[in-house]
């Protein structure tokens, strides 16, 4: 069963890296690259993308050129280090070259799989962190971290594990410092900044 109605993203920006081979499944090769998408503030989100070799030609890969992607947000656990961590990327279903600019829209329909954490910042801003599971074909799920603001954060903080929710928003990247044995290392987290959230009522 296709889950395209549960997980849709449209993102447009500029190609920010070379296409690097990632893996092969049933004879089909997949590549990774980054797309840079500007926010209204002028800062950029650098978002990783995975794409099939069947969707692009080598001549299409020009760093700095605009690109538009229709696809889904995917997650997987990376066990390469001492601890596993959740890796988030955009899985491209279609790509369009030299069109689109700074588009970043996502819609998800999933289930809360960890109790939302509501808090306020030192400046008094309300925030809630949510982790949702979005069903995929072949009994798989993508686990996607989301961040909610303001009155929506207050609402999200009252939701429970297992609640079915629909959200709209944008994917963003965030730098943070992680403590290691050698000091601190800069890491990047990816999350959905939620602009709209609603609970799906049981029929």
C-alpha positions, 0 to 999 in steps of 0.5 A: 500500500502506498502511503503518499497521502500520509507523507508529502514534502515539496522542497525547492532551493539550490543544489548544495553538494555533489551527488554521492553514491549511497547504496543499491537495492535490487539493482537500483542505485541511490545517491545522496546530496544536499539542498539549500533552502532559504528561510524568510529570515535569509538564513538557510536550511541544508537538507539531505536528499536521497534520490534514485539514479533513475531520476537524474542525469549526470548533466543535471548536477550543477552545484548552485542551480535551482532544483525542486523535489517532490517526495517524502521525509524518511528516517532510519537508525544509524548504528555506525557509532557507539550509539545509534541515532535517528537519521532524517532525509528527504526521499525524492520521488520526482525532481525538476531542474532550474525551477522553483526557489525556496519552497518548503512545505510538508504534510504528515499524518502519523501517530504520537509515539512518545509523550510530547514534551512541553516547555518554555524558553528563558525568553518565555516562548512556548515549545513542544517536542513531538516524535511521530510515527508515519506508516510506510509500505511493507509494515515500515514506519518513519519516525519524525521529530517535530517542534511546535510553537506558541498556542500550538505547543500548549495544545500539543503538550496535552496530546497522548501517545497513540494519538493520530495527528495531522501536521503541516510545516517545513523541514529545517536543520539546526546546529548544536554542540554535542559533548564527546571525550575530546570536547564538543563536536558540532552536529546537525539535527533535522526536524519539522517546524510545525505551523498547523496541527490537528488531532484526527478524531476516531470514526 
